Amino acid sequence: MRSLLERFATFYGTPHQSLATGSIGYLTLIFGLQAPPLLFGILVTLAALAVSWRAAGASLLERTPPLALLVTVSLSGVFNDFRLTGVVAATAIASTPLIVAVGNKGSSRTLRRNVRMVVAWLPASLSAASLTILTFRASSSVALLLSLVYIHDLGLGLGMRDRPRQYLAPLLGIVGALVLLWASIQLAVTPISPRWFLPIAALVAVAIPLGRVVTRMVSADSVHDLQRFSSHLLVTPVWVVTINFLFL
């Protein structure tokens, strides 16, 4: 059983990840929340570009189309309209096969290239747009989400450094995030009602690990910066939609 947990921890964790880099990114976004939502939207778009840069391709020519789609979807959040972001994202998804077909005529790996391009721009751009929209409505909830993911990744990273108990690293990350969530609700620094703690805790405890696992499975290269973003993959859009429709 322990060997199985150790293999999962190795798959789930990212031992190569720099905790210093993650801390700098977290603090930058937290301080960015003090700016107007428009400026925060630009800042979070730059963060999305940073995590998607290498995943978008090996050359500037390859990177330009997916990164252009990423910027377009990300910045749609500055209009504070979920429907607009949905339309822009749907249009970008529909245009992706056309872009891939133009750049790879006669290629037998069209499906793989489509998946790779979507992975390069869609997760980060949806997260950026979602965070920007929520910033207009409840910036404290954005700060809490960023903190939950940061504490999870910090606990995971520290746990992965303790080799004899490395198999406990995923649990350490999740428990740290849930403790912070409970404390934030008790201190009323979030619009989440105390009676909603268990459902929201379940959302966090499922969405963060699932996002990491999905990213690991679809990323061709484990050293992609997308791995550093993977904890945000599912929890960010789900969190934003949940907070917006249940508590605002």
Phi and psi restraints in degrees (value plus and minus 20) as a CYANA .aco file:
   2 ARG   PHI     -84.5   -44.5
   2 ARG   PSI     -59.7   -19.7
   3 SER   PHI     -83.9   -43.9
   3 SER   PSI     -55.5   -15.5
   4 LEU   PHI     -84.7   -44.7
   4 LEU   PSI     -64.2   -24.2
   5 LEU   PHI     -83.6   -43.6
   5 LEU   PSI     -56.9   -16.9
   6 GLU   PHI     -85.6   -45.6
   6 GLU   PSI     -60.5   -20.5
   7 ARG   PHI     -85.8   -45.8
   7 ARG   PSI     -59.8   -19.8
   8 PHE   PHI     -84.9   -44.9
   8 PHE   PSI     -61.3   -21.3
   9 ALA   PHI     -81.8   -41.8
   9 ALA   PSI     -59.5   -19.5
  10 THR   PHI     -85.2   -45.2
  10 THR   PSI     -60.2   -20.2
  11 PHE   PHI     -89.9   -49.9
  11 PHE   PSI     -63.2   -23.2
  12 TYR   PHI     -95.6   -55.6
  12 TYR   PSI     -58.4   -18.4
  13 GLY   PHI    -103.9   -63.9
  13 GLY   PSI     152.6   192.6
  14 THR   PHI    -152.8  -112.8
  14 THR   PSI      61.3   101.3
  15 PRO   PHI     -78.0   -38.0
  15 PRO   PSI     -46.6    -6.6
  16 HIS   PHI     -96.6   -56.6
  16 HIS   PSI     -33.7     6.3
  17 GLN   PHI     -86.0   -46.0
  17 GLN   PSI     114.9   154.9
  18 SER   PHI    -104.8   -64.8
  18 SER   PSI      98.9   138.9
  19 LEU   PHI     -85.3   -45.3
  19 LEU   PSI     -51.3   -11.3
  20 ALA   PHI     -85.0   -45.0
  20 ALA   PSI     -62.7   -22.7
  21 THR   PHI     -82.4   -42.4
  21 THR   PSI     -64.3   -24.3
  22 GLY   PHI     -82.8   -42.8
  22 GLY   PSI     -58.7   -18.7
  23 SER   PHI     -86.8   -46.8
  23 SER   PSI     -61.0   -21.0
  24 ILE   PHI     -83.5   -43.5
  24 ILE   PSI     -64.1   -24.1
  25 GLY   PHI     -81.9   -41.9
  25 GLY   PSI     -63.6   -23.6
  26 TYR   PHI     -82.4   -42.4
  26 TYR   PSI     -68.6   -28.6
  27 LEU   PHI     -84.9   -44.9
  27 LEU   PSI     -55.7   -15.7
  28 THR   PHI     -82.1   -42.1
  28 THR   PSI     -65.4   -25.4
  29 LEU   PHI     -89.2   -49.2
  29 LEU   PSI     -58.4   -18.4
  30 ILE   PHI     -82.7   -42.7
  30 ILE   PSI     -65.6   -25.6
  31 PHE   PHI     -87.1   -47.1
  31 PHE   PSI     -52.0   -12.0
  32 GLY   PHI     -84.5   -44.5
  32 GLY   PSI     -43.7    -3.7
  33 LEU   PHI     -86.8   -46.8
  33 LEU   PSI     -36.8     3.2
  34 GLN   PHI     -95.9   -55.9
  34 GLN   PSI     -36.2     3.8
  35 ALA   PHI    -104.4   -64.4
  35 ALA   PSI     146.9   186.9
  36 PRO   PHI     -79.0   -39.0
  36 PRO   PSI     132.4   172.4
  37 PRO   PHI     -74.2   -34.2
  37 PRO   PSI     -54.0   -14.0
  38 LEU   PHI     -81.5   -41.5
  38 LEU   PSI     -65.9   -25.9
  39 LEU   PHI     -88.4   -48.4
  39 LEU   PSI     -57.0   -17.0
  40 PHE   PHI     -84.3   -44.3
  40 PHE   PSI     -57.4   -17.4
  41 GLY   PHI     -81.5   -41.5
  41 GLY   PSI     -59.4   -19.4
  42 ILE   PHI     -86.8   -46.8
  42 ILE   PSI     -62.3   -22.3
  43 LEU   PHI     -82.8   -42.8
  43 LEU   PSI     -64.8   -24.8
  44 VAL   PHI     -91.5   -51.5
  44 VAL   PSI     -47.0    -7.0
  45 THR   PHI     -86.8   -46.8
  45 THR   PSI     -61.4   -21.4
  46 LEU   PHI     -82.5   -42.5
  46 LEU   PSI     -57.7   -17.7
  47 ALA   PHI     -84.9   -44.9
  47 ALA   PSI     -60.0   -20.0
  48 ALA   PHI     -84.6   -44.6
  48 ALA   PSI     -58.3   -18.3
  49 LEU   PHI     -82.6   -42.6
  49 LEU   PSI     -60.3   -20.3
  50 ALA   PHI     -83.6   -43.6
  50 ALA   PSI     -61.8   -21.8
  51 VAL   PHI     -98.4   -58.4
  51 VAL   PSI     -39.1     0.9
  52 SER   PHI    -121.9   -81.9
  52 SER   PSI     -26.0    14.0
  53 TRP   PHI     -76.8   -36.8
  53 TRP   PSI     -75.1   -35.1
  54 ARG   PHI     -92.3   -52.3
  54 ARG   PSI     -51.2   -11.2
  55 ALA   PHI     -90.2   -50.2
  55 ALA   PSI     -39.5     0.5
  56 ALA   PHI     -97.4   -57.4
  56 ALA   PSI     -35.9     4.1
  57 GLY   PHI     132.5   172.5
  57 GLY   PSI     155.0   195.0
  58 ALA   PHI    -114.2   -74.2
  58 ALA   PSI     -36.8     3.2
  59 SER   PHI    -151.8  -111.8
  59 SER   PSI     144.0   184.0
  60 LEU   PHI     -80.6   -40.6
  60 LEU   PSI     -57.4   -17.4
  61 LEU   PHI     -82.4   -42.4
  61 LEU   PSI     -61.5   -21.5
  62 GLU   PHI     -90.7   -50.7
  62 GLU   PSI     -54.3   -14.3
  63 ARG   PHI     -97.2   -57.2
  63 ARG   PSI     -47.0    -7.0
  64 THR   PHI     -77.7   -37.7
  64 THR   PSI     -69.8   -29.8
  65 PRO   PHI     -81.8   -41.8
  65 PRO   PSI     -71.9   -31.9
  66 PRO   PHI     -84.0   -44.0
  66 PRO   PSI     -55.9   -15.9
  67 LEU   PHI     -92.1   -52.1
  67 LEU   PSI     -51.4   -11.4
  68 ALA   PHI     -84.6   -44.6
  68 ALA   PSI     -61.7   -21.7
  69 LEU   PHI     -84.2   -44.2
  69 LEU   PSI     -60.5   -20.5
  70 LEU   PHI     -80.5   -40.5
  70 LEU   PSI     -67.6   -27.6
  71 VAL   PHI     -83.5   -43.5
  71 VAL   PSI     -61.2   -21.2
  72 THR   PHI     -82.0   -42.0
  72 THR   PSI     -67.6   -27.6
  73 VAL   PHI     -89.0   -49.0
  73 VAL   PSI     -62.9   -22.9
  74 SER   PHI     -79.6   -39.6
  74 SER   PSI     -67.4   -27.4
  75 LEU   PHI     -94.1   -54.1
  75 LEU   PSI     -32.7     7.3
  76 SER   PHI     -83.5   -43.5
  76 SER   PSI     -41.1    -1.1
  77 GLY   PHI     -86.9   -46.9
  77 GLY   PSI     -41.3    -1.3
  78 VAL   PHI     -89.9   -49.9
  78 VAL   PSI     -31.0     9.0
  79 PHE   PHI    -109.7   -69.7
  79 PHE   PSI     -20.7    19.3
  80 ASN   PHI      36.0    76.0
  80 ASN   PSI      27.5    67.5
  81 ASP   PHI    -164.5  -124.5
  81 ASP   PSI      89.8   129.8
  82 PHE   PHI     -80.2   -40.2
  82 PHE   PSI     -58.6   -18.6
  83 ARG   PHI     -85.1   -45.1
  83 ARG   PSI     -61.7   -21.7
  84 LEU   PHI     -82.3   -42.3
  84 LEU   PSI     -65.3   -25.3
  85 THR   PHI     -80.9   -40.9
  85 THR   PSI     -59.4   -19.4
  86 GLY   PHI     -82.3   -42.3
  86 GLY   PSI     -62.3   -22.3
  87 VAL   PHI     -86.4   -46.4
  87 VAL   PSI     -64.1   -24.1
  88 VAL   PHI     -83.1   -43.1
  88 VAL   PSI     -63.6   -23.6
  89 ALA   PHI     -84.8   -44.8
  89 ALA   PSI     -62.2   -22.2
  90 ALA   PHI     -83.4   -43.4
  90 ALA   PSI     -60.8   -20.8
  91 THR   PHI     -84.4   -44.4
  91 THR   PSI     -60.6   -20.6
  92 ALA   PHI     -85.4   -45.4
  92 ALA   PSI     -60.3   -20.3
  93 ILE   PHI     -83.6   -43.6
  93 ILE   PSI     -62.6   -22.6
  94 ALA   PHI     -85.6   -45.6
  94 ALA   PSI     -51.1   -11.1
  95 SER   PHI    -102.7   -62.7
  95 SER   PSI     -36.6     3.4
  96 THR   PHI     -79.4   -39.4
  96 THR   PSI     -68.0   -28.0
  97 PRO   PHI     -79.8   -39.8
  97 PRO   PSI     -53.8   -13.8
  98 LEU   PHI     -87.3   -47.3
  98 LEU   PSI     -61.8   -21.8
  99 ILE   PHI     -84.1   -44.1
  99 ILE   PSI     -64.0   -24.0
 100 VAL   PHI     -84.5   -44.5
 100 VAL   PSI     -60.9   -20.9
 101 ALA   PHI     -84.5   -44.5
 101 ALA   PSI     -59.3   -19.3
 102 VAL   PHI     -86.3   -46.3
 102 VAL   PSI     -59.6   -19.6
 103 GLY   PHI    -104.3   -64.3
 103 GLY   PSI     -30.9     9.1
 104 ASN   PHI    -158.0  -118.0
 104 ASN   PSI      38.5    78.5
 105 LYS   PHI     -84.5   -44.5
 105 LYS   PSI     110.0   150.0
 106 GLY   PHI      57.9    97.9
 106 GLY   PSI     -14.6    25.4
 107 SER   PHI     -95.9   -55.9
 107 SER   PSI     121.8   161.8
 108 SER   PHI    -109.6   -69.6
 108 SER   PSI     -21.6    18.4
 109 ARG   PHI    -132.7   -92.7
 109 ARG   PSI      17.0    57.0
 110 THR   PHI     -81.8   -41.8
 110 THR   PSI     -64.1   -24.1
 111 LEU   PHI     -80.6   -40.6
 111 LEU   PSI     -65.9   -25.9
 112 ARG   PHI     -81.5   -41.5
 112 ARG   PSI     -60.0   -20.0
 113 ARG   PHI     -88.1   -48.1
 113 ARG   PSI     -56.6   -16.6
 114 ASN   PHI     -82.5   -42.5
 114 ASN   PSI     -66.3   -26.3
 115 VAL   PHI     -81.9   -41.9
 115 VAL   PSI     -63.8   -23.8
 116 ARG   PHI     -82.9   -42.9
 116 ARG   PSI     -59.9   -19.9
 117 MET   PHI     -88.4   -48.4
 117 MET   PSI     -62.7   -22.7
 118 VAL   PHI     -82.1   -42.1
 118 VAL   PSI     -63.0   -23.0
 119 VAL   PHI     -81.2   -41.2
 119 VAL   PSI     -54.3   -14.3
 120 ALA   PHI     -88.7   -48.7
 120 ALA   PSI     -51.6   -11.6
 121 TRP   PHI    -138.8   -98.8
 121 TRP   PSI     -50.6   -10.6
 122 LEU   PHI     -89.4   -49.4
 122 LEU   PSI     -72.6   -32.6
 123 PRO   PHI     -79.5   -39.5
 123 PRO   PSI     -68.2   -28.2
 124 ALA   PHI     -86.7   -46.7
 124 ALA   PSI     -58.4   -18.4
 125 SER   PHI     -90.1   -50.1
 125 SER   PSI     -59.4   -19.4
 126 LEU   PHI     -85.3   -45.3
 126 LEU   PSI     -60.0   -20.0
 127 SER   PHI     -83.4   -43.4
 127 SER   PSI     -64.2   -24.2
 128 ALA   PHI     -82.9   -42.9
 128 ALA   PSI     -66.5   -26.5
 129 ALA   PHI     -84.1   -44.1
 129 ALA   PSI     -61.2   -21.2
 130 SER   PHI     -83.6   -43.6
 130 SER   PSI     -64.9   -24.9
 131 LEU   PHI     -83.7   -43.7
 131 LEU   PSI     -58.5   -18.5
 132 THR   PHI     -84.0   -44.0
 132 THR   PSI     -64.3   -24.3
 133 ILE   PHI     -82.1   -42.1
 133 ILE   PSI     -64.4   -24.4
 134 LEU   PHI     -86.8   -46.8
 134 LEU   PSI     -48.3    -8.3
 135 THR   PHI     -81.4   -41.4
 135 THR   PSI     -56.4   -16.4
 136 PHE   PHI     -82.6   -42.6
 136 PHE   PSI     -49.8    -9.8
 137 ARG   PHI    -126.3   -86.3
 137 ARG   PSI     -55.4   -15.4
 138 ALA   PHI    -180.3  -140.3
 138 ALA   PSI      63.4   103.4
 139 SER   PHI     -84.0   -44.0
 139 SER   PSI     -46.6    -6.6
 140 SER   PHI     -83.6   -43.6
 140 SER   PSI     -52.9   -12.9
 141 SER   PHI     -91.3   -51.3
 141 SER   PSI     -51.9   -11.9
 142 VAL   PHI     -86.8   -46.8
 142 VAL   PSI     -65.2   -25.2
 143 ALA   PHI     -81.1   -41.1
 143 ALA   PSI     -60.0   -20.0
 144 LEU   PHI     -85.5   -45.5
 144 LEU   PSI     -64.6   -24.6
 145 LEU   PHI     -81.5   -41.5
 145 LEU   PSI     -67.5   -27.5
 146 LEU   PHI     -78.2   -38.2
 146 LEU   PSI     -58.0   -18.0
 147 SER   PHI     -91.0   -51.0
 147 SER   PSI     -58.9   -18.9
 148 LEU   PHI     -80.8   -40.8
 148 LEU   PSI     -66.5   -26.5
 149 VAL   PHI     -87.4   -47.4
 149 VAL   PSI     -59.0   -19.0
 150 TYR   PHI     -84.4   -44.4
 150 TYR   PSI     -65.4   -25.4
 151 ILE   PHI     -84.4   -44.4
 151 ILE   PSI     -58.7   -18.7
 152 HIS   PHI     -80.0   -40.0
 152 HIS   PSI     -70.5   -30.5
 153 ASP   PHI     -87.6   -47.6
 153 ASP   PSI     -53.9   -13.9
 154 LEU   PHI     -86.1   -46.1
 154 LEU   PSI     -66.7   -26.7
 155 GLY   PHI     -82.6   -42.6
 155 GLY   PSI     -59.9   -19.9
 156 LEU   PHI     -84.1   -44.1
 156 LEU   PSI     -66.1   -26.1
 157 GLY   PHI     -83.9   -43.9
 157 GLY   PSI     -62.4   -22.4
 158 LEU   PHI     -87.8   -47.8
 158 LEU   PSI     -58.5   -18.5
 159 GLY   PHI     -85.2   -45.2
 159 GLY   PSI     -54.6   -14.6
 160 MET   PHI     -88.9   -48.9
 160 MET   PSI     -40.2    -0.2
 161 ARG   PHI    -100.8   -60.8
 161 ARG   PSI     -36.7     3.3
 162 ASP   PHI    -113.5   -73.5
 162 ASP   PSI      65.9   105.9
 163 ARG   PHI     -77.2   -37.2
 163 ARG   PSI     -61.4   -21.4
 164 PRO   PHI     -82.5   -42.5
 164 PRO   PSI     -48.5    -8.5
 165 ARG   PHI    -140.7  -100.7
 165 ARG   PSI       9.5    49.5
 166 GLN   PHI     -80.7   -40.7
 166 GLN   PSI     -49.7    -9.7
 167 TYR   PHI     -85.4   -45.4
 167 TYR   PSI     -36.3     3.7
 168 LEU   PHI    -110.1   -70.1
 168 LEU   PSI     -23.8    16.2
 169 ALA   PHI     -78.6   -38.6
 169 ALA   PSI     -66.5   -26.5
 170 PRO   PHI     -79.4   -39.4
 170 PRO   PSI     -59.5   -19.5
 171 LEU   PHI     -85.9   -45.9
 171 LEU   PSI     -60.3   -20.3
 172 LEU   PHI     -80.1   -40.1
 172 LEU   PSI     -62.5   -22.5
 173 GLY   PHI     -83.7   -43.7
 173 GLY   PSI     -66.1   -26.1
 174 ILE   PHI     -86.7   -46.7
 174 ILE   PSI     -64.2   -24.2
 175 VAL   PHI     -81.1   -41.1
 175 VAL   PSI     -61.9   -21.9
 176 GLY   PHI     -80.2   -40.2
 176 GLY   PSI     -63.0   -23.0
 177 ALA   PHI     -84.9   -44.9
 177 ALA   PSI     -60.6   -20.6
 178 LEU   PHI     -90.4   -50.4
 178 LEU   PSI     -55.5   -15.5
 179 VAL   PHI     -83.5   -43.5
 179 VAL   PSI     -62.8   -22.8
 180 LEU   PHI     -83.8   -43.8
 180 LEU   PSI     -60.8   -20.8
 181 LEU   PHI     -81.2   -41.2
 181 LEU   PSI     -66.6   -26.6
 182 TRP   PHI     -80.7   -40.7
 182 TRP   PSI     -65.4   -25.4
 183 ALA   PHI     -83.1   -43.1
 183 ALA   PSI     -60.2   -20.2
 184 SER   PHI     -85.3   -45.3
 184 SER   PSI     -58.9   -18.9
 185 ILE   PHI     -88.8   -48.8
 185 ILE   PSI     -61.6   -21.6
 186 GLN   PHI     -84.6   -44.6
 186 GLN   PSI     -53.7   -13.7
 187 LEU   PHI    -106.7   -66.7
 187 LEU   PSI     -21.7    18.3
 188 ALA   PHI      39.2    79.2
 188 ALA   PSI      17.8    57.8
 189 VAL   PHI    -114.4   -74.4
 189 VAL   PSI      -9.6    30.4
 190 THR   PHI    -160.7  -120.7
 190 THR   PSI     131.2   171.2
 191 PRO   PHI     -91.6   -51.6
 191 PRO   PSI     -22.7    17.3
 192 ILE   PHI     -91.2   -51.2
 192 ILE   PSI     108.4   148.4
 193 SER   PHI     -94.9   -54.9
 193 SER   PSI     126.2   166.2
 194 PRO   PHI     -75.3   -35.3
 194 PRO   PSI     -52.5   -12.5
 195 ARG   PHI     -90.8   -50.8
 195 ARG   PSI     -30.8     9.2
 196 TRP   PHI    -117.9   -77.9
 196 TRP   PSI     -12.8    27.2
 197 PHE   PHI     -78.9   -38.9
 197 PHE   PSI     -69.8   -29.8
 198 LEU   PHI     -82.2   -42.2
 198 LEU   PSI     -66.7   -26.7
 199 PRO   PHI     -81.6   -41.6
 199 PRO   PSI     -62.0   -22.0
 200 ILE   PHI     -89.6   -49.6
 200 ILE   PSI     -57.5   -17.5
 201 ALA   PHI     -82.6   -42.6
 201 ALA   PSI     -61.0   -21.0
 202 ALA   PHI     -83.4   -43.4
 202 ALA   PSI     -60.2   -20.2
 203 LEU   PHI     -79.3   -39.3
 203 LEU   PSI     -68.0   -28.0
 204 VAL   PHI     -84.8   -44.8
 204 VAL   PSI     -64.6   -24.6
 205 ALA   PHI     -87.2   -47.2
 205 ALA   PSI     -43.3    -3.3
 206 VAL   PHI    -115.5   -75.5
 206 VAL   PSI     -63.8   -23.8
 207 ALA   PHI     -89.9   -49.9
 207 ALA   PSI     -58.5   -18.5
 208 ILE   PHI     -84.9   -44.9
 208 ILE   PSI     -73.0   -33.0
 209 PRO   PHI     -82.9   -42.9
 209 PRO   PSI     -59.1   -19.1
 210 LEU   PHI     -84.4   -44.4
 210 LEU   PSI     -59.5   -19.5
 211 GLY   PHI     -81.8   -41.8
 211 GLY   PSI     -60.2   -20.2
 212 ARG   PHI     -86.4   -46.4
 212 ARG   PSI     -63.1   -23.1
 213 VAL   PHI     -85.1   -45.1
 213 VAL   PSI     -64.3   -24.3
 214 VAL   PHI     -82.8   -42.8
 214 VAL   PSI     -64.7   -24.7
 215 THR   PHI     -81.2   -41.2
 215 THR   PSI     -61.7   -21.7
 216 ARG   PHI     -82.4   -42.4
 216 ARG   PSI     -56.6   -16.6
 217 MET   PHI     -94.8   -54.8
 217 MET   PSI     -55.1   -15.1
 218 VAL   PHI    -114.6   -74.6
 218 VAL   PSI     -33.8     6.2
 219 SER   PHI    -102.3   -62.3
 219 SER   PSI     106.9   146.9
 220 ALA   PHI     -90.7   -50.7
 220 ALA   PSI     -48.3    -8.3
 221 ASP   PHI    -145.9  -105.9
 221 ASP   PSI     100.8   140.8
 222 SER   PHI     -87.4   -47.4
 222 SER   PSI     -33.1     6.9
 223 VAL   PHI    -114.0   -74.0
 223 VAL   PSI     -16.7    23.3
 224 HIS   PHI     -75.4   -35.4
 224 HIS   PSI     126.2   166.2
 225 ASP   PHI     -83.1   -43.1
 225 ASP   PSI     -39.1     0.9
 226 LEU   PHI     -79.0   -39.0
 226 LEU   PSI     -48.4    -8.4
 227 GLN   PHI     -84.1   -44.1
 227 GLN   PSI     -51.2   -11.2
 228 ARG   PHI     -94.0   -54.0
 228 ARG   PSI     -41.9    -1.9
 229 PHE   PHI    -113.3   -73.3
 229 PHE   PSI     -31.9     8.1
 230 SER   PHI     -77.2   -37.2
 230 SER   PSI     -50.3   -10.3
 231 SER   PHI     -84.5   -44.5
 231 SER   PSI     -44.0    -4.0
 232 HIS   PHI    -104.6   -64.6
 232 HIS   PSI     -34.7     5.3
 233 LEU   PHI     -70.2   -30.2
 233 LEU   PSI     -73.7   -33.7
 234 LEU   PHI    -121.7   -81.7
 234 LEU   PSI     -56.9   -16.9
 235 VAL   PHI     -87.0   -47.0
 235 VAL   PSI     -52.0   -12.0
 236 THR   PHI     -85.9   -45.9
 236 THR   PSI     -76.4   -36.4
 237 PRO   PHI     -83.3   -43.3
 237 PRO   PSI     -57.2   -17.2
 238 VAL   PHI     -86.4   -46.4
 238 VAL   PSI     -62.7   -22.7
 239 TRP   PHI     -81.1   -41.1
 239 TRP   PSI     -66.5   -26.5
 240 VAL   PHI     -82.2   -42.2
 240 VAL   PSI     -65.9   -25.9
 241 VAL   PHI     -84.6   -44.6
 241 VAL   PSI     -62.5   -22.5
 242 THR   PHI     -83.4   -43.4
 242 THR   PSI     -68.9   -28.9
 243 ILE   PHI     -81.6   -41.6
 243 ILE   PSI     -63.0   -23.0
 244 ASN   PHI     -85.0   -45.0
 244 ASN   PSI     -63.5   -23.5
 245 PHE   PHI    -110.6   -70.6
 245 PHE   PSI     -38.3     1.7
 246 LEU   PHI    -122.9   -82.9
 246 LEU   PSI     -48.8    -8.8
 247 PHE   PHI    -144.4  -104.4
 247 PHE   PSI     -23.9    16.1
